[in-house]
């Protein structure tokens, strides 16, 4: 083995320049929703809706079973995109446009996310940053669209993002502290 340092690749999202309009970014793996997910998310957000929490009551409603909290579905959809698109490259989430839930999600469904860049431009007021609009779509295990959302966000350009991140800490031998 030589003393030449090995090139390192750090997992990150995409810099502004790397986003391409008209490309569908598929976020994998999927996420199978459990009853614990639904109950925990619903109660953590102080939502007392029996449609999410009461199986006996929900059995008498039009869908015949509890519905997964739609904000859990939205949060999962956005969360699925982070590793691939914005991990360490996002400056800020600027907001959501139209959000829709065209089909219910039930416990046991598996959510698969995808995103398409619908527009991108460099920020006129924040040098080194760009504004992106993404169209997010969540599908269940059968390919049925269960959620859509438009999201506007601010991301770093490569040069500014690398400068803002500063030097990375050196990693010592296994078992030693990171310095």
SEPARO-603818 format. One line per field, with one value per atom (N, C-alpha, C): residue number from 1; atom name; y, x, z; residue in three letters. Coordinates in Angstrom, 2 decimals, padded with zeros to 5 digits. Atoms other than C-alpha are relative to their C-alpha. Example, Ala and Ser with C-alpha at 12.3 -4.5 7.8 and 13.67 -1.06 7.14 Angstrom:
BEGIN
num: 1/1/1/2/2/2
atomo: N/CA/C/N/CA/C
yy: -001.19/-004.50/001.20/-001.19/-001.06/001.09
xx: 000.89/012.30/000.90/-000.82/013.67/-000.77
zz: 000.00/007.80/000.00/-000.06/007.14/000.73
residuo: ALA/ALA/ALA/SER/SER/SER
END
This chain:
BEGIN
num: 1/1/1/2/2/2/3/3/3/4/4/4/5/5/5/6/6/6/7/7/7/8/8/8/9/9/9/10/10/10/11/11/11/12/12/12/13/13/13/14/14/14/15/15/15/16/16/16/17/17/17/18/18/18/19/19/19/20/20/20/21/21/21/22/22/22/23/23/23/24/24/24/25/25/25/26/26/26/27/27/27/28/28/28/29/29/29/30/30/30/31/31/31/32/32/32/33/33/33/34/34/34/35/35/35/36/36/36/37/37/37/38/38/38/39/39/39/40/40/40/41/41/41/42/42/42/43/43/43/44/44/44/45/45/45/46/46/46/47/47/47/48/48/48/49/49/49/50/50/50/51/51/51/52/52/52/53/53/53/54/54/54/55/55/55/56/56/56/57/57/57/58/58/58/59/59/59/60/60/60/61/61/61/62/62/62/63/63/63/64/64/64/65/65/65/66/66/66/67/67/67/68/68/68/69/69/69/70/70/70/71/71/71/72/72/72/73/73/73/74/74/74/75/75/75/76/76/76/77/77/77/78/78/78/79/79/79/80/80/80/81/81/81/82/82/82/83/83/83/84/84/84/85/85/85/86/86/86/87/87/87/88/88/88/89/89/89/90/90/90/91/91/91/92/92/92/93/93/93/94/94/94/95/95/95/96/96/96/97/97/97/98/98/98/99/99/99/100/100/100/101/101/101/102/102/102/103/103/103/104/104/104/105/105/105/106/106/106/107/107/107/108/108/108/109/109/109/110/110/110/111/111/111/112/112/112/113/113/113/114/114/114/115/115/115/116/116/116/117/117/117/118/118/118/119/119/119/120/120/120/121/121/121/122/122/122/123/123/123/124/124/124/125/125/125/126/126/126/127/127/127/128/128/128/129/129/129/130/130/130/131/131/131/132/132/132/133/133/133/134/134/134/135/135/135/136/136/136/137/137/137/138/138/138/139/139/139/140/140/140/141/141/141/142/142/142/143/143/143/144/144/144/145/145/145/146/146/146/147/147/147/148/148/148/149/149/149/150/150/150/151/151/151/152/152/152/153/153/153/154/154/154/155/155/155/156/156/156/157/157/157/158/158/158/159/159/159/160/160/160/161/161/161/162/162/162/163/163/163/164/164/164/165/165/165/166/166/166/167/167/167/168/168/168/169/169/169/170/170/170/171/171/171/172/172/172/173/173/173/174/174/174/175/175/175/176/176/176/177/177/177/178/178/178/179/179/179
atomo: N/CA/C/N/CA/C/N/CA/C/N/CA/C/N/CA/C/N/CA/C/N/CA/C/N/CA/C/N/CA/C/N/CA/C/N/CA/C/N/CA/C/N/CA/C/N/CA/C/N/CA/C/N/CA/C/N/CA/C/N/CA/C/N/CA/C/N/CA/C/N/CA/C/N/CA/C/N/CA/C/N/CA/C/N/CA/C/N/CA/C/N/CA/C/N/CA/C/N/CA/C/N/CA/C/N/CA/C/N/CA/C/N/CA/C/N/CA/C/N/CA/C/N/CA/C/N/CA/C/N/CA/C/N/CA/C/N/CA/C/N/CA/C/N/CA/C/N/CA/C/N/CA/C/N/CA/C/N/CA/C/N/CA/C/N/CA/C/N/CA/C/N/CA/C/N/CA/C/N/CA/C/N/CA/C/N/CA/C/N/CA/C/N/CA/C/N/CA/C/N/CA/C/N/CA/C/N/CA/C/N/CA/C/N/CA/C/N/CA/C/N/CA/C/N/CA/C/N/CA/C/N/CA/C/N/CA/C/N/CA/C/N/CA/C/N/CA/C/N/CA/C/N/CA/C/N/CA/C/N/CA/C/N/CA/C/N/CA/C/N/CA/C/N/CA/C/N/CA/C/N/CA/C/N/CA/C/N/CA/C/N/CA/C/N/CA/C/N/CA/C/N/CA/C/N/CA/C/N/CA/C/N/CA/C/N/CA/C/N/CA/C/N/CA/C/N/CA/C/N/CA/C/N/CA/C/N/CA/C/N/CA/C/N/CA/C/N/CA/C/N/CA/C/N/CA/C/N/CA/C/N/CA/C/N/CA/C/N/CA/C/N/CA/C/N/CA/C/N/CA/C/N/CA/C/N/CA/C/N/CA/C/N/CA/C/N/CA/C/N/CA/C/N/CA/C/N/CA/C/N/CA/C/N/CA/C/N/CA/C/N/CA/C/N/CA/C/N/CA/C/N/CA/C/N/CA/C/N/CA/C/N/CA/C/N/CA/C/N/CA/C/N/CA/C/N/CA/C/N/CA/C/N/CA/C/N/CA/C/N/CA/C/N/CA/C/N/CA/C/N/CA/C/N/CA/C/N/CA/C/N/CA/C/N/CA/C/N/CA/C/N/CA/C/N/CA/C/N/CA/C/N/CA/C/N/CA/C/N/CA/C/N/CA/C/N/CA/C/N/CA/C/N/CA/C/N/CA/C/N/CA/C/N/CA/C/N/CA/C/N/CA/C/N/CA/C/N/CA/C/N/CA/C/N/CA/C/N/CA/C/N/CA/C/N/CA/C/N/CA/C/N/CA/C/N/CA/C/N/CA/C/N/CA/C/N/CA/C/N/CA/C/N/CA/C/N/CA/C/N/CA/C/N/CA/C/N/CA/C/N/CA/C/N/CA/C
yy: -001.18/000.00/001.24/-001.22/003.48/000.99/-001.04/006.56/001.09/-000.99/008.43/-000.02/000.00/009.58/-000.45/000.48/007.88/001.14/-000.99/010.13/-000.38/000.25/010.48/000.62/-000.49/010.91/000.07/-000.20/012.36/-000.03/000.05/011.52/001.38/-001.30/014.69/000.05/-000.26/016.07/000.65/-000.63/017.97/001.49/-001.45/021.43/000.55/-000.64/023.92/-000.39/000.27/023.27/-001.43/001.41/019.53/-000.36/000.27/019.74/000.21/-000.10/019.13/000.06/-000.07/020.23/-001.16/001.07/017.49/-001.38/001.30/014.66/-000.47/000.56/012.35/-000.68/000.58/011.60/-000.97/001.03/008.33/-000.25/000.11/008.09/-001.40/001.37/004.61/-000.16/001.00/002.59/000.59/-000.40/002.79/-000.08/-000.01/003.17/-000.60/000.63/000.76/000.64/-000.72/002.57/-001.00/000.87/000.92/000.74/-000.61/001.50/000.90/-000.82/002.80/001.35/-001.27/005.42/000.94/-000.82/006.66/000.53/-000.41/006.72/000.99/-000.88/008.30/001.38/-001.29/011.01/000.79/-000.68/011.81/000.54/-000.47/012.05/001.04/-001.00/013.94/001.37/-001.27/016.59/000.46/-000.37/016.75/000.01/000.12/015.68/-001.09/001.00/013.96/-000.67/000.53/012.88/-001.52/001.44/009.45/-000.77/000.66/008.69/-000.57/000.50/008.15/-000.90/000.63/006.73/-001.09/000.87/004.76/-001.00/001.02/001.52/-000.37/000.38/000.65/001.08/-001.10/004.07/000.08/-000.10/004.14/-001.11/001.12/000.75/000.38/-000.45/002.50/001.17/-001.14/005.26/-000.51/000.42/005.23/-000.91/000.84/003.63/-001.28/001.24/000.99/-000.31/000.19/001.42/001.35/-001.29/004.15/000.44/-000.59/006.48/000.45/-000.53/007.32/001.52/-001.46/010.96/000.55/-000.51/012.90/000.81/-000.73/015.07/-000.94/001.02/011.91/-000.38/000.34/011.02/001.08/-001.11/014.48/000.05/-000.03/014.42/-001.13/001.13/010.99/000.25/-000.31/012.08/000.96/-000.97/015.10/-000.63/000.64/013.10/-000.97/000.96/010.44/000.69/-000.70/013.10/000.54/-000.70/014.42/-000.62/000.62/011.89/000.22/-000.10/012.11/001.44/-001.33/015.80/001.13/-001.21/018.15/-000.21/000.25/016.50/000.83/-000.85/019.15/001.09/-001.02/021.35/000.97/-000.86/022.92/001.18/-001.19/026.48/000.15/-000.17/026.70/-000.55/000.36/025.28/001.28/-001.29/028.31/-000.13/000.15/026.85/-001.06/000.97/024.55/000.72/-000.49/025.30/-000.97/000.90/023.02/-001.36/001.32/019.86/-000.73/000.78/017.08/-001.44/001.40/013.62/-000.72/000.54/011.96/-001.41/001.37/008.49/-000.24/000.20/007.35/-000.93/000.88/005.71/-000.76/000.86/002.79/-000.63/000.74/001.01/-001.22/001.11/-001.55/000.44/-000.52/000.60/000.37/-000.42/001.26/001.22/-001.27/004.80/000.08/-000.23/005.51/001.44/-001.41/009.12/000.24/-000.46/010.89/001.51/-001.47/014.49/000.39/-000.58/016.55/001.49/-001.43/019.97/000.69/-000.70/022.26/001.37/-001.25/025.45/000.19/-000.33/026.71/001.31/-001.28/030.09/000.37/-000.53/031.70/001.08/-001.02/033.89/001.38/-001.36/037.59/000.76/-000.71/038.57/-000.76/000.81/035.74/-000.65/000.56/035.21/-001.38/001.33/031.60/-000.96/000.84/030.25/000.05/000.07/029.16/-000.45/000.34/028.78/-001.11/001.13/025.47/-000.22/000.47/024.34/-001.46/001.43/020.61/-000.40/000.67/018.62/-001.38/001.28/015.75/-000.85/000.94/012.66/-001.22/001.26/009.72/-000.99/001.09/006.43/-001.13/001.17/003.36/-001.20/001.21/-000.20/-000.44/000.34/-000.49/001.06/-001.07/002.67/001.08/-000.99/004.69/001.26/-001.27/008.37/000.28/-000.26/009.08/001.41/-001.37/012.55/000.71/-000.88/015.42/001.31/-001.29/018.63/000.75/-000.89/021.57/000.63/-000.55/022.73/000.92/-000.95/025.78/000.01/000.06/025.68/000.77/-000.73/027.52/-000.97/000.91/025.48/000.72/-000.56/026.21/-000.30/000.34/026.48/-000.74/000.80/024.21/000.85/-000.81/026.91/000.59/-000.63/028.74/-001.04/001.05/025.53/-000.63/000.57/024.07/000.99/-001.04/027.37/000.10/-000.13/027.56/-001.22/001.22/023.96/000.01/-000.06/024.75/-001.32/001.24/022.11/-001.14/001.19/018.60/-000.52/000.56/016.99/-001.25/001.21/014.33/-001.17/001.22/010.79/-000.83/000.79/008.82/-001.49/001.44/005.06/-000.38/000.49/003.05/-000.02/000.02/003.46/001.25/-001.24/006.79/001.14/-001.16/010.16/000.66/-000.80/012.27/001.35/-001.26/015.33/001.06
xx: 000.85/000.00/000.90/-000.80/001.29/-000.44/000.34/001.34/-000.85/000.85/-000.85/-001.36/001.30/-003.97/-001.13/001.14/-007.13/-001.01/001.04/-009.75/-001.22/001.17/-012.77/-001.23/001.28/-016.39/-000.95/000.93/-018.79/-001.42/001.39/-022.47/-000.62/000.64/-024.36/-001.10/000.99/-027.24/000.66/-000.50/-026.87/000.22/-000.19/-025.40/-000.96/000.93/-027.57/000.30/-000.39/-025.61/-000.32/000.21/-026.25/-001.47/001.43/-030.05/-000.32/000.38/-031.53/-001.52/001.43/-034.95/-000.40/000.51/-037.06/000.56/-000.50/-035.29/-000.85/000.76/-037.28/001.00/-000.88/-035.30/-000.84/000.74/-036.54/000.67/-000.55/-036.07/-000.28/000.11/-035.39/000.91/001.04/-035.82/-001.37/001.34/-039.55/-000.12/000.23/-041.03/-001.37/001.26/-043.67/-000.50/000.61/-046.02/-000.54/000.50/-046.72/-001.05/000.97/-049.48/000.70/-000.76/-046.84/000.37/-000.31/-045.77/-001.19/001.20/-049.32/-000.43/000.42/-050.18/001.01/-001.02/-046.86/-000.03/000.01/-046.91/-001.26/001.27/-050.57/-000.04/000.04/-050.17/001.10/-001.06/-046.83/-000.43/000.45/-048.54/-001.33/001.20/-051.48/-001.27/001.16/-054.02/-000.91/000.87/-056.97/-000.97/000.93/-058.64/-000.17/000.20/-060.23/000.19/-000.22/-059.89/001.42/-001.38/-056.17/000.28/-000.34/-056.34/-000.96/001.04/-059.56/-000.45/000.31/-059.79/-001.48/001.41/-063.28/-000.88/000.78/-064.69/000.22/-000.34/-062.86/-000.64/000.63/-064.36/-001.38/001.33/-067.74/000.02/-000.15/-066.40/000.17/-000.01/-066.27/001.16/-001.13/-062.79/000.11/000.06/-063.52/001.21/-001.21/-060.18/000.66/-000.66/-057.94/000.80/-000.83/-056.30/001.31/-001.28/-052.62/-000.09/-000.01/-052.20/000.66/-000.50/-051.74/001.29/-001.25/-049.02/001.18/-001.05/-047.05/000.40/-000.27/-047.38/000.84/-000.76/-046.15/001.42/-001.33/-043.28/000.88/-000.76/-042.20/000.45/-000.33/-042.31/001.18/-001.10/-040.10/001.26/-001.14/-037.85/000.72/-000.61/-037.26/000.93/-000.81/-035.77/001.31/-001.13/-033.19/001.35/-001.30/-030.36/000.47/-000.36/-030.45/000.13/000.07/-031.18/000.57/-000.32/-030.52/000.83/-000.78/-028.46/001.27/-001.18/-025.92/000.11/-000.05/-026.73/-001.17/001.17/-030.01/000.33/-000.13/-029.95/-001.29/001.29/-033.67/-001.13/001.25/-037.05/-000.83/000.70/-038.96/-001.51/001.44/-042.43/-000.55/000.72/-044.98/-001.06/001.11/-047.34/-001.15/001.15/-050.21/000.40/-000.18/-050.41/-001.32/001.22/-052.89/000.23/-000.02/-053.72/-001.12/001.06/-055.65/-000.46/000.38/-055.76/000.45/-000.38/-055.73/001.21/-001.09/-052.74/-000.46/000.38/-053.32/001.24/-001.08/-051.10/000.31/-000.43/-049.08/000.34/-000.38/-048.79/001.49/-001.39/-045.28/000.04/-000.08/-044.51/001.31/-001.16/-042.14/-000.07/-000.02/-041.12/000.76/-000.73/-040.01/-000.14/-000.01/-039.16/000.45/-000.37/-038.93/000.25/-000.29/-037.26/-000.86/000.86/-039.87/000.55/-000.68/-037.79/001.21/-001.18/-034.42/000.56/-000.62/-032.73/000.95/-000.88/-029.85/-000.75/000.63/-030.97/000.54/-000.43/-030.88/000.44/-000.31/-030.52/000.99/-000.89/-028.35/001.06/-001.07/-025.10/000.44/-000.44/-023.96/-001.13/001.15/-027.46/-000.97/000.98/-030.19/-001.35/001.38/-033.96/-000.47/000.53/-035.46/-001.45/001.36/-039.04/-000.06/000.13/-039.64/-001.46/001.29/-042.75/000.25/-000.16/-042.81/-001.25/001.12/-044.97/000.29/-000.10/-045.59/-000.97/000.83/-046.89/000.02/000.00/-047.96/000.59/-000.59/-046.79/-000.65/000.69/-049.31/000.20/-000.24/-048.06/-001.06/001.07/-051.12/000.54/-000.44/-050.40/-000.81/000.66/-051.17/000.26/-000.28/-049.62/000.82/-000.80/-048.28/000.22/-000.29/-046.64/001.02/-000.98/-044.83/000.78/-000.83/-041.88/001.05/-001.03/-039.66/001.08/-001.10/-036.23/001.20/-001.23/-032.93/001.15/-001.14/-029.77/001.30/-001.32/-026.05/000.46/-000.80/-024.05/001.22/-001.13/-021.03/001.08/-001.10/-018.40/-000.36/000.41/-020.33/-000.28/000.31/-021.51/001.24/-001.25/-018.03/000.71/-000.62/-016.76/-000.73/000.79/-019.60/000.19/-000.17/-019.00/001.30/-001.29/-015.41/000.75/-000.80/-012.72/-000.69/000.57/-013.84/000.97/-000.89/-012.52/000.69/-000.74/-009.85/-000.54/000.45/-010.87/001.23/-001.15/-008.33/-000.31/000.19/-007.91/-001.27/001.24/-010.99/000.18/-000.02/-011.78/000.56/-000.54/-010.02/-000.97/000.88/-011.68/000.17/-000.07/-012.46/000.55/-000.63/-010.26/-000.06
zz: 000.00/000.00/000.00/000.08/-000.77/001.06/-000.97/001.43/-000.61/000.65/-001.05/000.69/-000.68/000.77/-000.94/000.76/-000.38/-000.17/000.23/-001.96/000.83/-000.83/000.31/-000.64/000.51/-000.70/001.19/-001.10/001.87/-000.56/000.45/001.52/000.18/-000.06/000.71/-001.04/001.03/-001.29/-001.20/001.22/-004.54/000.21/000.06/-005.00/-001.03/000.92/-006.90/-001.44/001.39/-010.11/-000.43/000.33/-009.92/-000.22/000.23/-009.91/-001.47/001.40/-013.35/-000.12/000.27/-014.50/-000.90/000.84/-016.02/000.30/-000.42/-014.19/001.18/-001.13/-011.90/000.93/-001.02/-008.73/000.83/-000.73/-007.22/001.34/-001.35/-003.46/000.55/-000.49/-002.18/001.21/000.05/-000.09/000.32/-000.41/000.44/001.52/-001.46/003.92/000.27/-000.36/005.21/001.29/-001.12/007.59/001.02/-001.07/010.94/000.82/-000.90/013.45/001.01/-000.94/015.86/-000.62/000.68/013.28/000.06/000.09/012.89/001.37/-001.34/016.60/000.59/-000.57/017.64/-000.66/000.69/014.97/000.36/-000.29/015.62/001.43/-001.38/019.38/000.27/-000.18/019.22/-000.50/000.57/017.12/000.61/-000.77/019.58/-000.83/000.87/016.98/000.57/-000.61/018.72/-000.98/001.00/015.44/000.15/-000.15/016.06/-001.30/001.29/012.35/-000.10/-000.02/013.08/001.20/-001.28/016.61/000.48/-000.56/017.17/-001.06/001.01/015.15/000.01/-000.08/016.44/-000.63/000.57/015.56/-001.51/001.42/012.21/-000.83/000.71/011.30/-000.52/000.42/011.03/-000.98/000.92/008.77/-001.44/001.40/004.94/-000.43/000.42/004.68/000.81/-000.76/007.34/000.87/-000.82/009.11/000.22/-000.22/010.51/-001.23/001.05/008.03/000.62/-000.47/008.37/-000.09/-000.07/009.37/-001.27/001.27/006.13/000.16/-000.20/007.64/000.24/-000.06/008.44/-001.42/001.40/004.76/-000.65/000.58/003.72/000.57/-000.63/006.23/-000.50/000.50/005.05/-001.43/001.40/001.41/-000.08/000.01/002.07/000.59/-000.64/004.40/-000.92/000.91/001.75/-001.01/001.00/-000.54/000.55/-000.60/001.93/-000.34/000.25/001.54/-001.42/001.41/-002.23/-000.49/000.59/-002.75/000.85/-000.76/000.17/001.26/-001.22/002.91/-000.02/-000.12/003.90/-001.04/001.06/000.89/000.08/-000.18/002.02/000.89/-000.85/003.34/000.80/-000.67/004.12/-000.86/000.66/003.27/-000.04/000.11/001.95/000.05/-000.11/001.84/-000.94/000.82/000.28/-000.80/000.83/-002.57/000.18/-000.06/-003.42/000.55/-000.60/-001.31/-000.17/000.18/-002.10/000.44/-000.42/-000.78/-000.76/000.84/-003.64/000.34/-000.37/-002.07/001.43/-001.40/001.57/000.15/-000.39/003.22/001.24/-001.12/005.59/000.60/-000.64/008.07/-000.87/000.86/006.10/-001.41/001.33/002.97/000.02/000.15/001.69/-000.90/000.74/000.53/-000.76/000.86/-002.35/-000.50/000.37/-002.98/-001.29/001.17/-006.12/-000.08/000.11/-006.95/-001.39/001.28/-010.12/000.22/-000.07/-010.33/-001.06/000.97/-011.90/-000.36/000.35/-011.75/000.90/-000.79/-010.58/-000.50/000.33/-010.46/001.12/-001.04/-008.66/000.77/-000.83/-005.78/-000.38/000.31/-006.59/001.25/-001.24/-002.93/000.90/-000.85/-001.51/-000.88/000.84/-003.42/000.49/-000.35/-003.51/000.33/-000.29/-003.14/-001.17/001.08/-005.52/000.51/-000.35/-005.37/-000.93/000.74/-006.44/000.37/-000.28/-006.77/-000.42/000.26/-006.51/000.02/-000.04/-007.33/000.60/-000.69/-004.80/-000.24/000.15/-005.37/000.85/-000.75/-003.02/-000.63/000.52/-004.36/001.02/-000.87/-002.45/-000.74/000.55/-003.11/-001.31/001.25/-005.97/-001.07/000.96/-007.70/000.00/-000.09/-006.67/000.67/-000.59/-006.00/001.25/-001.28/-002.34/000.51/-000.43/-001.95/-001.09/000.86/-004.03/000.74/-000.65/-002.90/-000.84/000.61/-004.40/001.14/-001.09/-002.28/-000.59/000.40/-002.67/001.07/-000.96/-001.08/-000.51/000.28/-000.95/000.23/-000.12/-001.61/-000.34/000.26/-001.71/-001.41/001.17/-004.89/000.53/-000.46/-004.75/000.67/-000.54/-004.19/001.36/-001.26/-001.48/001.07/-000.97/000.18/000.59/-000.52/000.43/000.90/-000.83/001.81/001.34/-001.23/004.35/000.91/-000.80/005.48/000.77/-000.68/006.42/-000.11/000.08/006.88/000.72/-000.63/007.70/001.05/-001.02/010.87/-000.53/000.38/010.40/000.79/-000.68/011.27/000.31/-000.43/013.27/-000.16/000.07/013.47/000.76/-000.63/014.48/001.51/-001.45/018.14/000.63/-000.55/018.54/-000.27/000.13/018.86/-001.36/001.22/015.83/000.39/-000.37/015.86/-001.03
residuo: UNK/UNK/UNK/UNK/UNK/UNK/UNK/UNK/UNK/UNK/UNK/UNK/UNK/UNK/UNK/UNK/UNK/UNK/UNK/UNK/UNK/UNK/UNK/UNK/UNK/UNK/UNK/UNK/UNK/UNK/UNK/UNK/UNK/UNK/UNK/UNK/UNK/UNK/UNK/UNK/UNK/UNK/UNK/UNK/UNK/UNK/UNK/UNK/UNK/UNK/UNK/UNK/UNK/UNK/UNK/UNK/UNK/UNK/UNK/UNK/UNK/UNK/UNK/UNK/UNK/UNK/UNK/UNK/UNK/UNK/UNK/UNK/UNK/UNK/UNK/UNK/UNK/UNK/UNK/UNK/UNK/UNK/UNK/UNK/UNK/UNK/UNK/UNK/UNK/UNK/UNK/UNK/UNK/UNK/UNK/UNK/UNK/UNK/UNK/UNK/UNK/UNK/UNK/UNK/UNK/UNK/UNK/UNK/UNK/UNK/UNK/UNK/UNK/UNK/UNK/UNK/UNK/UNK/UNK/UNK/UNK/UNK/UNK/UNK/UNK/UNK/UNK/UNK/UNK/UNK/UNK/UNK/UNK/UNK/UNK/UNK/UNK/UNK/UNK/UNK/UNK/UNK/UNK/UNK/UNK/UNK/UNK/UNK/UNK/UNK/UNK/UNK/UNK/UNK/UNK/UNK/UNK/UNK/UNK/UNK/UNK/UNK/UNK/UNK/UNK/UNK/UNK/UNK/UNK/UNK/UNK/UNK/UNK/UNK/UNK/UNK/UNK/UNK/UNK/UNK/UNK/UNK/UNK/UNK/UNK/UNK/UNK/UNK/UNK/UNK/UNK/UNK/UNK/UNK/UNK/UNK/UNK/UNK/UNK/UNK/UNK/UNK/UNK/UNK/UNK/UNK/UNK/UNK/UNK/UNK/UNK/UNK/UNK/UNK/UNK/UNK/UNK/UNK/UNK/UNK/UNK/UNK/UNK/UNK/UNK/UNK/UNK/UNK/UNK/UNK/UNK/UNK/UNK/UNK/UNK/UNK/UNK/UNK/UNK/UNK/UNK/UNK/UNK/UNK/UNK/UNK/UNK/UNK/UNK/UNK/UNK/UNK/UNK/UNK/UNK/UNK/UNK/UNK/UNK/UNK/UNK/UNK/UNK/UNK/UNK/UNK/UNK/UNK/UNK/UNK/UNK/UNK/UNK/UNK/UNK/UNK/UNK/UNK/UNK/UNK/UNK/UNK/UNK/UNK/UNK/UNK/UNK/UNK/UNK/UNK/UNK/UNK/UNK/UNK/UNK/UNK/UNK/UNK/UNK/UNK/UNK/UNK/UNK/UNK/UNK/UNK/UNK/UNK/UNK/UNK/UNK/UNK/UNK/UNK/UNK/UNK/UNK/UNK/UNK/UNK/UNK/UNK/UNK/UNK/UNK/UNK/UNK/UNK/UNK/UNK/UNK/UNK/UNK/UNK/UNK/UNK/UNK/UNK/UNK/UNK/UNK/UNK/UNK/UNK/UNK/UNK/UNK/UNK/UNK/UNK/UNK/UNK/UNK/UNK/UNK/UNK/UNK/UNK/UNK/UNK/UNK/UNK/UNK/UNK/UNK/UNK/UNK/UNK/UNK/UNK/UNK/UNK/UNK/UNK/UNK/UNK/UNK/UNK/UNK/UNK/UNK/UNK/UNK/UNK/UNK/UNK/UNK/UNK/UNK/UNK/UNK/UNK/UNK/UNK/UNK/UNK/UNK/UNK/UNK/UNK/UNK/UNK/UNK/UNK/UNK/UNK/UNK/UNK/UNK/UNK/UNK/UNK/UNK/UNK/UNK/UNK/UNK/UNK/UNK/UNK/UNK/UNK/UNK/UNK/UNK/UNK/UNK/UNK/UNK/UNK/UNK/UNK/UNK/UNK/UNK/UNK/UNK/UNK/UNK/UNK/UNK/UNK/UNK/UNK/UNK/UNK/UNK/UNK/UNK/UNK/UNK/UNK/UNK/UNK/UNK/UNK/UNK/UNK/UNK/UNK/UNK/UNK/UNK/UNK/UNK/UNK/UNK/UNK/UNK/UNK/UNK/UNK/UNK/UNK/UNK/UNK/UNK/UNK/UNK/UNK/UNK/UNK/UNK/UNK/UNK/UNK/UNK/UNK/UNK/UNK/UNK/UNK/UNK/UNK/UNK/UNK/UNK/UNK/UNK/UNK/UNK/UNK/UNK/UNK/UNK/UNK/UNK/UNK/UNK/UNK/UNK/UNK/UNK/UNK/UNK/UNK/UNK/UNK/UNK/UNK/UNK/UNK/UNK/UNK/UNK/UNK/UNK/UNK/UNK/UNK/UNK/UNK/UNK/UNK/UNK/UNK/UNK
END
